[in-house]
Amino acid sequence: MYERVIVPTDGSMIAQKGVLEGLKIAKALDVPAYSIYVLDMSDYAQFDQSEVRQGVKNNMKKVAEKALRWVRKRAHDIGVDITTDIVLGEPYERIVMEADENDVIYMSSHGASGLKEILLGSTTERVLKNAECTVVVVKEE
């Protein structure tokens, strides 16, 4: 049915719920999971390659690494093979780019940015509109 379950994360508690549901499905289907954390540096473009931009990027990578450690631990706990990656770009574009038509994406209804996403359109909505594979949206309780 599916070859892989993709579980994007931004490290938020809301995103963790989507990750956990995706890992459960990966276990049930006996397929590997892939978790991606996208570093969106677009808000810092005006800094070019300055020390400020590099400092922000390094801090964001630390947050990403912590989030992906959490995902790997949960996958290990339930016996799911997982690969993780930190990439640069627009979150919805990178998530869609990573997914093949035989994958399924499990993600939360919204992420850490809350009001910003409501005003600008959510990553989840953009993934739903652009992905060529099945997308399952896990709602917050």
N, C-alpha and C positions, 0 to 999 in steps of 0.2 A: 504494500500500500504506500507507505512513505519510507524514504531512505534515510531521513534525518529530521530531527526536531531542532529548530532554531529558536533559541531563547535569548533575545536581546535584553540587556539590562542597563539601567543608569544608576544602579546601586540603591535606589529608593525602596522603601518598604512596599510600596505599591507594585513596583517592578518585580520584587522578589516573589510576590504571589503568582505572577505570570510565569516566572521561572520554575517555581515549584510544580505548578500544574503541567508545564511542558515536560519537566523531568519525569513526572509520573506517567505521562503518555509514552515517553521514550522507553521507560522500563516495561510498560505493558506491551508495547509493540516490538520490544527487543531490537531497537535501533539506537545508533549513537545520537548524542546531542551536540550542538555547537552553540556556544554563547559568545556574543559580540558586545563590546562596549565601544561606542563611537565617540571620539573626542571631537566636539564641534568647536573649532577655533574661530568661527566667523565673527564673533563679537570682539575679537582681539586683532582683527586684520590690520587696523590702523597702526599697530605696533611693528609691523613687518617682522623681521627676524631679530628684533631687539632683545635685550636681556629681560625686559618685562614680559614679552611674549613667551620667551623660553621658560621663564620662571612659572608663568601660568600653566604652560603645557606640562612642565614637570609635576606641578601640584595636581593637575587633572589626571595625569598618568598614575599617580599614587592612589587617588580615589578609585580609578578604574581597576587597578591591580587588587585593591581591597575587595571591591565588588566581585571581581572574577574569582578571587580566592573563596569567597562565600559560596559562589555557584559551584565551583569544583568540589568543595567539601560536601555540599548537599548531594551532588551527583554521585560522589564516592560512597556516601552513606547509604544510598538506595541501590547502588550497583549499576550505574549508568556510565558507559564510556562517554567522555566529553572532551572536546577541544575548545579552547578559548582564544580570543584574539582581541587586541585593542587596535582600532583603526582610526584614521582621521577622515573627517568629511561631514556632510549633512546626514544626520542620523537616519532619516527614512530612506535616503538614496543608498546608503551603504548597507542597510538591512536588506533592502530589496535586491541589491547587487549580489549579496552573498547567497541568496536563496535560489535554488534550482526548482524547476517545476515539480519535481518529485519530493520536495521537502514540505514541511508544515512549520509555520511560524506560530509560536505561542507567545503572546505579549499582553501586558496589562493595558487597561483602557486608557490610562494616562500615566505620566511619569512624574519626576520630581519638580518640574518647572511650573506646575499648577496653572495659575492665572495666565502666565505668558502663553502657554499652549492653548488655552481657551481663546485668547484674543488673536493668536496667529494661526491657529489650526494645528491640531495635534500630530505628532509623529505617527501615532497609531492610525489615525484617519488616512494619512498619506500612504502608509504601508498598505492599508486595505485597498486603496485606489490603484496602487501601482504594482503590487506583487502579482506574479504569475502563478503562484502556488496558493495553497490553502492558508488562510490566516485565522487563528482562533484568538479572540479577544477575551481576556479574563477580567471581569469587572471587580471593582473594589466592593467590599461588603458594606 
